[in-house]
């Protein structure tokens, strides 16, 4: 019985710490950028495009 009580207390402390960190990051603005992740896949990386073009011209 003591082990179960100990595990419950530890799990509450861990989940509470994660909740505190989440609200801290939310307050700092970590999760405010909604548009960039959705559009990032559509944008091409300039370095990758130049590398691919050089390889295609040689072949």
C-alpha positions as CSV (number, residue, x, y, z in Angstrom):
1,X,0.0,0.0,0.0
2,X,2.9,2.3,0.8
3,X,4.4,1.8,-2.7
4,X,1.2,2.7,-4.4
5,X,0.9,5.9,-2.4
6,X,4.5,6.7,-3.2
7,X,4.0,6.2,-6.9
8,X,0.8,8.3,-6.9
9,X,2.6,11.2,-5.2
10,X,5.6,11.0,-7.6
11,X,3.3,10.9,-10.6
12,X,1.4,14.0,-9.4
13,X,4.6,15.8,-8.9
14,X,5.9,14.9,-12.3
15,X,2.6,15.8,-14.1
16,X,2.5,19.1,-12.1
17,X,6.0,20.0,-13.2
18,X,5.1,19.3,-16.8
19,X,2.0,21.5,-16.5
20,X,4.0,24.4,-15.0
21,X,6.6,24.2,-17.8
22,X,3.8,24.1,-20.4
23,X,2.1,27.2,-19.0
24,X,5.5,28.9,-18.7
25,X,6.2,28.2,-22.4
26,X,2.7,29.3,-23.4
27,X,3.2,32.6,-21.6
28,X,6.6,33.2,-23.4
29,X,4.9,32.7,-26.8
30,X,6.4,29.3,-27.8
31,X,3.2,28.2,-29.5
32,X,2.1,31.4,-31.3
33,X,3.3,30.6,-34.8
34,X,0.4,28.8,-36.4
35,X,1.1,29.6,-40.1
36,X,4.8,28.7,-40.6
37,X,4.6,24.9,-39.9
38,X,1.7,24.5,-42.3
39,X,3.5,26.4,-45.1
40,X,7.0,25.2,-44.5
41,X,6.6,22.1,-46.6
42,X,5.7,24.2,-49.6
43,X,8.8,26.4,-49.4
44,X,11.9,25.2,-51.2
45,X,15.3,25.3,-49.5
46,X,17.7,27.3,-51.7
47,X,20.8,25.2,-50.8
48,X,19.1,22.0,-51.7
49,X,17.8,23.3,-55.0
50,X,21.3,24.4,-56.1
51,X,22.8,21.1,-55.2
52,X,20.2,19.2,-57.1
53,X,20.5,21.4,-60.2
54,X,24.3,20.9,-60.3
55,X,23.9,17.2,-60.1
56,X,21.3,17.1,-62.9
57,X,23.5,19.2,-65.3
58,X,26.5,16.9,-65.0
59,X,24.5,13.8,-65.8
